[in-house]
Amino acid sequence: MAMEQILLEDPITTCLSPSVYDMICKLGFEVRESCDINSIVTQNGEVCWKAATDCVVYTPSAQALDYRASVRRLGPVCEAVHLHLSSMTKGQFEVQYAPWLQWTSSPELFAEVFDALESLQSPAISLSLMKLTACLERALGDVFLLIGKECPFLLRDLLASEELAQVFGLPVMDVLRIFVGSPCGLNLRNVLWHGFASPHEIPPMYCSMMVVLTAGLGQLLKSYLQQSELPWAPRPLITLPDLEDGAVFPEVTQEVLSVLEEVMKKSTFILRTMLPYWEVALVKFKSHRFADCATLLLTQLEAGLRRLFATVNKCPKRLLTAESTALYTTLDEILAKHLNDGEINQLPLFLGEPAMEFLWDFLNHQQGPRVRDHLSHGEINLPEFPKEITDQLLAFSTVLLLRFVGEELASVLKEKAAIKSLVRLAEGYSARFHPVSLLRKQVLSCEESIRAWPLLPLPREAEEHVARLEGSCETNACNSLMIKITYELYHHIPENHCVFPDLDHLPIEKWPWPLRELSSFRVPTLFCPRAVLEVLAVLQHIGRRCADVSRQVAASWVRRRRQWAEKTLRSRQRQNFVYMSRSVKLLSPVLLLILLLIALELVNIHVVLGQSIDEYQQYLKFLKSILQYTENLVAHTSPKKNKWIETIELTHTALLRIWTFSEKKQMLIHLAKKSTSKAVL
């Protein structure tokens, strides 16, 4: 079946289940009575919480909220608030409410929300509500940390916390839970951020109400801070770092945007009810509102992928918002290997590994940008959101949507140079932020850093001192162990990667370290089991410590060498510099040996799954002993300690441990049982 035919079914008019649709779109309009705005908000903008809390209805047992009855009664209050804001000018709004919105991380956001409400454009109002709920969540987390220690990750848990009830009062928290804190209520945050609600399904009055409630919380917080005398210190917003080589797609051009505009209207990946979001996303991109564009793209990618997920897994009901008794189908499950019932998820097989790797890179991997999490939890400084990330999302979306248009149109569009390039890059995509990829990058970077050490020449007088210390028993023992271990590792380098045979007759600085060649080996990264990830985490820690040692050694060397030349070192410091010189000559090949060990174990990382529990624990213990050695090196080579003699002792002990474990044949390179190559010239 052609791609575009996969999603051709009966037209879908809503992704809200009947009860959720009823809750959001109908219940708040059932009670037709007018509320006096002066009973809700005073003329100076003070929120009268009693008007909202009196509308909260509890079950007969008083053990839980009656969400449906509460939404029904809150409807007229929301309508009155919406009419109130609609009657104001922007200047009046800012005078009356801006002071009470300063407690949030982005008070300037609310002027934009006001503009959206004034525009009457449904997609803009939905986007504003998404940003508002994210901003509110971040601010409430800051309030939580006034009293609590570890802020809950989920808004639902945050709103149910005793800490917030202590600051704002339980009745106020119950009002918030009705709007954004429970799948039993309006659940505005989740139905929007997870891409369930189309623009016209979110009544603007709920956006207006959330603005006023946020101002009201600011007023309550001010009173609490005055009474408690606690300092208000909100967490700073984060700025996402540059992607560097994580950016695969080039900058989006006008040609790509034109193609995307055409494809959006014809791709079956997009529900017609959701098309306005895509259109606004492009408008936002062109006006340099990159965070807004990314927000809309992410929610709509989730909506389209959920539909595809429900289709290929033959579970159409999973397309709709879940009831309170069932789980939402969110990206976490959509991108997982297995369904909740243990069956294989067919979506990864349908999308293909490159597309899955991209989605995992940008959404899930802990060391990746995790764009959706950071945006939806209000952690990002929106004006500084990187265009580069939005470029990647737009390019990926273009290629994905192309898969769901007619073959004739797809063929024509793929002939365009820019699109042909995007398709090629997408089809060849491999993970950039998976621990495997990051570890490879780390190893090569560290090797490059260490290789710079010999470029730091020793003063002539110091060379004479070092020469007299050469040939000590411990140094010789270290060199002997290094040669034995390196030979052993060389025998496990995959075929066609030849190395030198006789290390005894080669100076250390000329030993071959085929790290770059080993980094070219393909290692599966999608759906890595926990055991593999645990080993990767330890290897990454070892790599980081090696890099720390390298930086410290280089910095100390430059500083001490300059002081030596300037004759500003005291006698003991001069002697310490001589010891340092001897240690550096030893540390360089030792660190490269560790990097070679990491690279070889990485090539065979999935062999860890064949180990018994005892073998696995012994292997982890071995790796952690190497980690301990590198951590000790970091401490001993720091400017404060400068314990260079001790580093040789530490190194000898560590090399003995590596050799002993190697002889047990329990490293992954031994367990892999692959053909080995002899080291030849």
N, C-alpha and C positions, 0 to 999 in steps of 0.2 A: 504494500500500500504506500502511495506517495506521502511524503511528509505532511503536505498541506491537507491531505485527506484525514489524517489521524485525528484532528480536532474538529472535524466537520460533523457536528451532531445537531440536535434540536437547539435553536437559539437560546442562550442562557441570559436571562434578564436580571438575575441577581445571584450573588454568592453568599447572601445571608440566608440562613435557615429560616423557616416560617416564624418561629417564636422570636428569634433575634431581630428579624425584620419588623415584626410587630412591636417589639420592645423599643427599637430605635425610631422607627418611622411613624408609629401610630399612637402608642400609649400616651405620650406627652401632650397629645392634642385632644384627648378624649374629654377632659374636663374643660368645659367652655365657660370660664369665669375670669373676670379681670382682677388683677392685683394692683394695689396702690404701690407705685414704685417707691414712694417715700417710706413705706414700711419695710422695704428691702435695702435701699441705699439712701443715706441722708444727702442733703444738698452739698456737703463738703466731701462726699465720696466714702463715708464710713459705712461699711457693710453691716447690716443688722442680721446676724447669723440666725436669730430666732425664726425669721421668716422661712429659712430653708430647713432648719432642724425640726421645726414643727410639722413639716411635711413628711418626715421620715416615719415609715410605718414598720412595726415589728410583728413577728409571728405571734400567735396567741401565747406561746410559751415564753416569749420575750428572749429567746435564746438566739434568734437570728433575724436578719433584716428581711422584710417582705419587699423585694426589689420591685416587683410589678406595681404594687400599690403605691410605693414611694415615687416611682417615675411618673405615675399617673397624677399624683398630687403636686409634684414639683413642676409639671408642665406649665401651668399658668405663671409661676414665678419666673421660669426661664423666658417665657414669652414677654413678660413685663420688662425684664432686664434687657432683652434684645431690642425692644422698642425704645427703651431708654438710651442705649448706646447708639441706635440708629438716628436718634434725634439730635445727637451731639455733633459739634464740629471736632476736627482733630485737635485743635487747640484746647477746646474745653475738656476733651478726654485726657489730654496730657496734664493739664492743670489739676484735674480732679483725681486721676488715678496713678499717674507716673510715680509720685512719691512712695506709693504703697507697693510698687512693683520692683523697687530697687533691690529687694532682698534676693531676687532671682539672679541667676548667673548672666542673663541676657535681657535686661530691662528694655533695651531698644527693640526687642522682638515684638513687644505688644503694640507699638505704633504700626508695625507692619500688619499685625493681626487686625487692627482697626481698619486699615486701608482695605484689607481683603473683605471684611464684613461690609464695608461701604461699597465695594465694587459689585457685590451680589453675584460674583462668579463662584460657582460651586467648587471647582477644583482648587481655586485659591483658598477658599475657606477650609477645605479639607486639609490642604497642606499646612495652613496656619495652625489648625488644631493639632496636627502631628507634631509640629515644632513646639507648640505651647505645652503639650503633655510631656514631651521630652525635657523641656526646660524646667517644668514643675517638678518632675521626678528628681532631677539633679538637685534642685533647691531643697526639696524635702529631705533628700539624703544628707545635705549639709546640716539641716535642723536636727536630724537623727543623731549626727555625730557630736552635737552639743552635749548629749547625755550618753549615747551608746558608743560602742567601739568599732564594730564591723557592720557596715551598712548593708542591708539585704540587697541582693542583686535584682530581684523582681519587685516591680512597683506594688503588686498585690501584697507581698509580704511586708513591704515598707509601710503601706497604709494600715496594716493590721498590727503594727508594732506598738508596744506599750510606750516606747519613747516618744512617738509623735502624739499619742493620746495624752501624754503628760504635758506636752507643750500646748497643743491646740484644743484638747478636750475630746472625749469619745464621740459626742454627738456630731461635732464638726468632721471627724474622721469618717463617720458613717455616711455623711453627705458625699464626701469625696469617693468613698467606695462605690456608691451608687453610680457615679459618673465614670470613673476610670479604674476601679480597683477589683472588679469581680466579673467573671463570665456570666454571672446571674443578673448583672445590672446592664447599664448601657455599654459598658466596656469600650468606651470610645477610643482609648489609646490602642488597644489590641486590634480592633476591627479595621482600623486605619493603617497601623504600622505593618500588619500582616497582609495587607492588600485585599481584604474581604469587601470593604464598602466602596461602592462606586460614588462619584461626586454628589449626585443628586440624592443619595440616601442618608446624608448627614444633615439634619436640620440646623441651619445657621444659629438658631437660638441656643443650642448647646455650646457652641463656640463662644458666644457672648457670655453665657453663664460661667464658663470656665475662666474667662478674663476677670470677671468680678469676684469669683471665688478666690482666685490667686491674689487679688488685691486684698481681699478680706483676710487671707492667711498672713499677708504682710503686716496687717494691723495687729493681729493676735500675736505675731512673733515679736513685734516691737514691745508690746506690753510684757510679754514673758521675759525678754532680755532686760527690761528695766527692773523687773522684780527680782530676777535671779542674779543680775549683775554679771552674767556670763558674757565673754567676748564673742562677737560674731565674726567668724573667720571662714568664709566659704572656700571650698577647694578651687584651685585655679582650673580653668578649662584647658584641655590639651590641644596641641596643634599636631596633626599627623605629620610624620616625617616624610621626606621625599622618598619615592619608591626606588630610586637609583636603578639598578638593573632588574628590579621587579616590574618595571613598565615594559611590556612587550609590544603593545600597539603604539603606533605613532600618534602625534597630535591629530585630533579630528579636524578635517578640512570641510570647507563648504560643500565639496562634492559628496563627501560621506553624509553630511547632514541632509542634503537633497535626496539622496537615496533612502535614507532612514525615513524621511517624511513621506516618501512614496510607499515604502514597504509597510509602514505602520498601518496604512489604510487597507492593506490587502492581506496582511499576514494573519493566519488563523490562530496564531499564538496569542493575539490580543483580543479580549472580549470587547465587543462594540461599546458596551457600557463604560469600559475603562479607557477607551481611546482618548478622552479629554485629558487624562493624566499625562499620557505620553506627549500630547501636543504642548501642554504647559511645560513639561520637562525640557523640551527643545527651546521654548521661549526663554526659560530660565538660563539655559546654557548660553544662548546668544547674548543675554544681558549680563553675563558673567556672574550669575548666581549659582555657583557650582555645587554648593551644599544642597540647595533646593532641588536642583536637577538630579543629583545623586539620590536624594531621599525618595523622589518620585520613581526613579528607575528601579531602585531596590524593592520598593513595595510592589511595583508592577511586574518585575521579574518573578517575585514570589507568587503573585497571583497567577501568572502564566504557567510557571513551573508546577504549581499545585494542580492546575487543570490537566496538564500533561501527565503528572503523577497519577491522578485519579483515573485517567484514561488508560494508560499502559498497564496499570496494576488492576484494572477492572474493578474499581471501587468508587463509582461516581458520587456516592454520598459524601466522600471525603473532600469534595470540592467546596462544600458549604461550611459556614461557621458552625462550630460544635455547640451542642447544648452544654449546660453546666455539668452534666454527668459524663461527658466524653472529652477526649483531648482534641485540641485544635490540630489540624494538619499544617505545621509550620515548616520552615526551611530545614530545621534540625532533622525532621523525619524525611522530608523530601530528598535531602542529600545523603541520607544514611544508606548503608549497605543492605540492611534488612528492614522489613516492615515490623510493626509492633508485635505481630503474631509469629515472627521468626522467619517468614517467607522472604525470599530474595526480592529486593526492590528492583523493579524492571527499569526504572527511570535512568539510573547510571548506564545501563547497557544500551538504552535508547539514545541518550545524549552523547555517549562516547567519553573516553577518558580525558581528552584535552579539555572539553567543556567542564567536566566535573572538577578537574584540577584547578581551573580558573575560579570556579565558584568557591571551592574550598580555600583557595589562596586568599581571596578578597573578603570572605565572610567568616570563615571558621578557624583557620590556623591561628593559634595563640600568638605567634610571632609575626603574623601578617597584619595588615591594616585593620581588619575586623570592622569594616566600615559600618555595617548595619548596626552592630552592637553600640559602637561609639555614638552614632547619630541618634539612635532611638532612645538611648539613656541620657541624652543631653550632655555628653561629656566633651563635645567638640566646640571650639571657637569657630562658628559658622562662617564669618567673613574671611577667615584664613584657610578655608577648606581647599585642598590642593586641586587645581584644575587637572593635573596629571591623572588623578584617580578617576575623576569624572570622564576624562578621555577614554580610560580603559573600559569603564562601564558602558559608555556609548558605543565604542567599537565592538565590544562583545555582544551587546544587544543587537547591533546591526546584523552581525553574522548569524546570530541565533534566529532572528525574525526571518531572515532570508531562507531558512530551512523550511519555513511554513508558508511559502507562497508558491504559485504555480511554477512548474518546471520551465516554461517558456520565459516568464518574466525573470526568474532567478538566473537563467543562462545569460540573458541580455545584461542584467545588472552586474553579474560576475565578470563580464568582459571589461568593465571599467577598471582602469589601472589601480585606483585607490582601493576598490572593493576586492579585486583579485589579491592584492597584497594583504588585506585584512583576513580574508578567508585562509590564505596560506599560513599566516601567523597563528590564526586560531586553531587550525588543524594540527600545527606542530607545537602547540602549547605544552609546556611541562611545568611542574610545580616550581614556584620561586620561594614560597614561604613555608614549605614543609621542612621539618627538622633535618631531613636528609639533604635537601638543597642548601639550607643554611650552614650545615656542618661542612659540606664541601667548600663552600665559599670561605668559611672560617679557616679551614686547613690551608687553602691556597694563600689567603691573606697573611696568615701567620708565617708560612714558609717565606713569603716575600720579605716580611719584616726581619726574620732571622738572617736571611741571606745578605741583608745590608750590614750586618755586624762586621765582617772582615773589611768593609770599606772604611772602618774607623781605625786608622793607623795608631800604633803604640809609639810613644816617645822613645828615642834611642836608649836613653839611660834606663827607662823602665824595661825595655827589651832585655837588657843585660841582667837585670834582677830576675826576670821571669825565666830566663834561660838557666839560671842557677837552680831554680825550683823544679824545672822539668824532670820528669823521670821518677817522681815519687812513687812509692809502692801503691798508694791508693789510686793515683791517677792512672798508673799502668793497669791496675786491676779493672778500673772502669773502662779503659780503652779495649781491653781484652774481652770483657763482657759485651760491649757495644758491637764488636766485630762478630761475635758468636750469634747475638740476637739478630743483627742485621742480615747475616747470611741466612738465618732461619726464615726471616720475613721475606727475603728475596725469593726463596724457593716456593713461596705461595703467591707470588705475583702472577696474575693470569698470563697465559701464553701470548706470544707476540709482543711482549714488553720486556726486551732484553736489557740486562744490566751488566756492570763490570764484575769480573770474577774474583779478583784478588785484592781485598781491602787492605791486606797487610802491606802492600807495596804502593798504596795510594795515600797521599795526604788527605786528612779528614775533609778539608774544604772541597775536595774533588770527588767525594763519594756521590754516587748518583742517587737521587731521591725522586722516583717516578710518580710524584704526587699528582701532577697535572694529568698524566696519562690515566691514572686510576680514577680521577674525577670524571672521566668521560664514560665510565661504565654505567649502564642504566640500572637503577635500583627502583623497584616498584614503590610508589609512595601513597597511592590511594587506599584508604581504609586500612592503615597499618594497625596490627593488633597491639594491645597494651604492652606486652613484653618487649616488642620492638621499640616502641616509643620510650619505654623506661631506659633501655640501653642507650638509645640516641640521646636522651637527656643527660646521662652521665658523660657520654662522649663529648657533648657540647660544652659541658662544664669544664672538662679537661682542656678542650681547645681554647676556651676563654682564658683559663689560667695560664696556658702557654703563651697566649698573646699578651697577657698582663706582664709576664716575666720578660718577654721580648722588649716591650715598651720601656719597662723599668731599666733593663740592662743598657739599652741604647741611650736613654736619657742620662743615666749615671755615668756611663762611659764618656760621653761628650763633656759633661760637667767636670768630672775628675781629671780628664786629660787636659782641659783648659787650665784647671787649677795647678796641675803639675807643671805645665809650660810657664805659667805665671809665677811659679815658686811660692804659691800661697798655701800649700799643704803642709801641715805639721808632720813630724817624723812618723807618728803612728798612722796618720792618714796616707802617707806615701807608701808605707808598707801594706796598708789595706788595699791600695790601688794595685799593687803588684799581685796580691792574692786574687783580687778581682780579675786581673788580666788572665791569670792561669785558669780561673773558674770559667770565664767566658769561653775560652778555647775548648773547654770540655762541654759546657752547656749547649753550645750551638748544635753539635751532632746529636746530643741526647734529645733535645727538643724535636729535632727533625726526625729522629727515630720514633718518638712518640706520635708525631704526625703521620708517619708511614704506617704505624700500627693502627691508628684511627682510620686511615684511608682504606686499609686492607679489611679491617673488620666491618667497615661500612659497606664495602662491595658484597660482603657475605652476611649482612645484617639479618636477613630473614631466616638464616640457619638457626638462630636463637630459638625459633619455634620448635625445633626438633630436640631441644635439650630436656632432660628430666628436671623436675622441680629442684632437686639437690644440685644438679649441674648448673642450672640457671642461677641459683643463689650463690654458688661458688664463683661463677663468672662475674656476677655483679660485685661480689666482694673484692675480686681481683681488680676490676675497673676502678672501684672506689679507693683502692690502695694507691693506684696511679694518680687519681684525683687528689688524694691527700698529699702525695709527693709534690704535685704541681702547686697546691695551695701553700705548702711549706716553702717552696721556692719563691713564691710571690712575697711571703713574709720576710724571708732571709735576704732577698735582693732589693728590698725597699730602701729608700734613702735613710730611713730612721735606724734600720738595723745593720745593713751592710755586712752580713755574716757570710763572707765568701768562702772561708775555710770549711764552714759547716755545710755549705752546698755540695761540696765534693763528697762528704760523708753521706749526706742524704741521697745523693745520686748513686753512690755505690750500693746502698741498701735497696734502692728502687730497682736498679738494674738486676740485682740478684733475684728480687721478687719476680720480675718479668721473665727472667731466664728459667727460674724454677717452675713457674706456671706454664711456660712454653714447653718444657720437657714433659709435662703431664698431657700435652696434646688436647687441651680443653678450650683453646681459643676458637673463635668461629672459623678462622682460616684452616684450622686442622679438621674441624667437623664438616666443613664443606665438601671434603673428599674430591675436590676438582683436580683436573690435570695440572701439574705444575711445570714450570719451565726452568731449565738449568740456567744458571747465570753464565752467559758467554759474552765474549768481547763483541 
